[in-house]
Amino acid sequence: MRFDYDELLRLIKYKYGSVNEFAKQMGMPEYSLYNRLKGRTGFKQSEIWLIMDKLEIPDSEMARYFFVTKDSK
């Protein structure tokens, strides 16, 4: 199952200006974040919670940003 992180990517760019800047704030290499956003590597639970905190995503919106599948669009 492949996930679609387009909404998450849009929010990152809106709030931080770039994936590179957000990756710095996350304390992770830019390529690692890109691999996750492209679905090459999965997000760890701890990363999901940290991203939600930094982007101020409420718990009720978690599925919208992290659990949309490619075929459900």
C-alpha positions as CSV (number, residue, x, y, z in Angstrom):
1,M,0.0,0.0,0.0
2,R,1.4,3.4,-1.0
3,F,0.5,6.6,0.8
4,D,0.0,10.0,-0.8
5,Y,1.7,12.8,1.2
6,D,0.8,15.7,-1.2
7,E,-1.3,17.5,1.5
8,L,1.5,17.1,4.0
9,L,4.0,18.5,1.5
10,R,1.8,21.5,0.8
11,L,1.5,22.3,4.5
12,I,5.2,22.0,5.0
13,K,5.9,24.4,2.1
14,Y,3.2,26.8,3.4
15,K,4.5,26.9,7.0
16,Y,8.2,26.5,6.4
17,G,8.8,27.7,2.9
18,S,10.7,24.5,1.8
19,V,11.2,20.9,2.7
20,N,14.9,21.7,3.3
21,E,14.0,24.2,6.1
22,F,11.5,21.8,7.6
23,A,14.0,18.9,7.6
24,K,16.4,21.1,9.5
25,Q,13.8,21.9,12.1
26,M,13.1,18.2,12.3
27,G,16.7,17.4,12.8
28,M,16.8,15.0,9.9
29,P,18.6,15.0,6.6
30,E,16.6,16.5,3.7
31,Y,17.0,13.3,1.6
32,S,15.4,11.3,4.5
33,L,12.4,13.5,4.6
34,Y,12.1,13.4,0.8
35,N,12.3,9.6,0.8
36,R,9.4,9.5,3.3
37,L,7.3,12.1,1.4
38,K,7.8,10.1,-1.9
39,G,6.8,6.8,-0.1
40,R,10.2,5.2,-0.5
41,T,10.6,4.9,3.3
42,G,7.9,4.8,5.9
43,F,7.4,7.4,8.6
44,K,8.2,6.3,12.2
45,Q,5.5,6.9,14.7
46,S,7.7,9.3,16.6
47,E,8.3,11.3,13.4
48,I,4.6,11.5,12.7
49,W,4.0,12.9,16.2
50,L,6.8,15.4,15.9
51,I,5.6,16.5,12.4
52,M,2.1,17.0,13.8
53,D,3.5,19.1,16.6
54,K,5.7,21.3,14.4
55,L,2.9,21.8,11.8
56,E,0.2,22.1,14.5
57,I,-1.9,19.3,13.0
58,P,-4.7,18.3,15.3
59,D,-5.1,14.6,16.1
60,S,-8.4,14.6,14.3
61,E,-6.6,15.5,11.1
62,M,-3.9,12.9,11.2
63,A,-5.4,10.6,8.6
64,R,-5.8,13.5,6.1
65,Y,-2.0,14.0,6.1
66,F,-0.6,10.6,6.8
67,F,-3.0,7.9,5.7
68,V,-4.4,8.8,2.3
69,T,-3.6,6.0,-0.1
70,K,-2.6,6.6,-3.7
71,D,-5.7,4.8,-5.0
72,S,-8.2,6.5,-2.7
73,K,-7.8,9.9,-4.4
